Amino acid sequence: MLKGFKDFLLRGNVLDLAVAVVVGTAFTAIVTAFTSYIIEPLIAAIGGDNEMGWGVQILPDNPETFLNFGAVVSAIINFLIIAAVVYFVLIVPANAAKKRFATEKDDTKASAEDLLIQIRDILEAQTGQSGAHAKPSLEEQER
């Protein structure tokens, strides 16, 4: 049981996943800083003279009732930047490498049924018999 766990941990996929999580977390911090310190002030400027930014205060005496549209727009921009980088830096090159180094094409793969038919045809050609029209063997004739 421990050997299987050790094999699982030492498999390349687990190590690659750990590196991806660390790099992804660091990159997310960079994008979050970009949106917090550059995008959010620009979005808050849309709010005009409102000291809280782009949004609406529902109850004047309660700051907890402020609907912060700027934070939502900033989160959407944050997500789009991260998704674009993941797609263009990871997915596109991986698909290109997979296509370039693929050994077999999907259209050349034979199904199990096709292989069985080919095996049957080869065996029939070797024995000189053809499927249901084959002559019975000596053992079958004696019965």
N, C-alpha and C positions, 0 to 999 in steps of 0.2 A: 504494500500500500504506500509506504514512504518512497519507494523507488519510482512509482508512477507519479507521485507529487513532485519529486525532484526532476523527472523528465519533463513534466509540464512546465515547471519554472525555468528550466534551462532551454526550452524550445525557443527558437528565434522570434516567433510571433509575440510571445509575452514580453520579451525585452523591447521589441519594436513598439509595442503598444505603450509600455511605460515611458519610453522616450517621447512618443507622440503626445502623451498627456502632459509631460513637463513642458515641452516646446509650445503646445497649444495654450497652456496656462500662461506662460510668459508672453506669448503673442496677444492673448486676450487682454492682458494688463496694458500692453502698448496701445491697442486699439481703444480701450476704455479711457486711457489718459487723453488720447487724441480727441475723442468725442466729448470728454468732460471739459477740457481746457480750450478747445478750439471750436467745436461744433455747438456746444450748449450756449456759450456766450453769443454766438451768431443767432441762434434760435431765440434766445432771451431778448435780443434786440428787436425781434418782431413784436414782442409784447409792449414795446413803447416805453412809457414812463413807469410801468408796473415794476415795483422793486423786487417782486418774486419771480419775474420772468414771464414767459408766454403761458397764460392760463387764466382761470376764472376763480374768484373767491365766492363761494356759495353763501356762507354766513360771514358777515363782516367782522365779528368779534372772535371767530374761531379759525386760527390759521390751519388747523387740521382739515378744513373743508376746501382747501385750495386744490383745484384740478389742474395739474401740471402737464400741459400738452407738450411742452418743450422736452421734458424727461422721456415721454413716450416716443417722440420723434427721434430723439437722441439714441434711445435703445434700438429703434428700428434701423437707424444708420449704422450703429455698432454691429448689429447682426448681419446686415448686408455686406459690410466690409469684411468681416470674418468669413462669411460664406463664400464670397468672391475669392478671397485668398486661398481658402481650402480647395476650392474647385480648380483654380488656375495653377496653383503651385503643387497640389497633390494629385488630384483626379485626372486632369488632362495629361500630365506626363506619365502617370501610371497606365492609363489606357493606351497611350502611344507606345510605350515600352512593351505592353502586353501584345499589341497588334504586331509590332516589329519582330518580337522574339517568339511568337507563337509557333509551335511545331506542327500543329494540325489545324486545318480549317474546319469550321462547323459543317459545311456542306459535304465534306469528304468522309465524315463519320458514318459508318454503316450501322444500321440498327441490328439488334440481335436476330430479328426475323430474317433479314437479308443474309446474315452470316449463316444461319441454319439452312437456308435454301441453297446457298453456295456449297455448303458441306454435303448436302443431300445430292446435289448434281454431280459433285466430284465422286462420291461413293458409287452412284449409279453408273457413271462413265467407267469406273474401274472394274465393276463387276459385269458390265454389259447388260444390266437389267434396268428397267424403267418403272419405278414406283409400284402402283397397284397392278400393273400388267406383267409383273415379273413372274417367272416360272417358279413353282414351289421347289424347295430344296429336296434332296433325297430323304431327309428325315421326315419332312412334312408329307411326302408321298407315301411312306411306309405306314403312317398312322391311319 
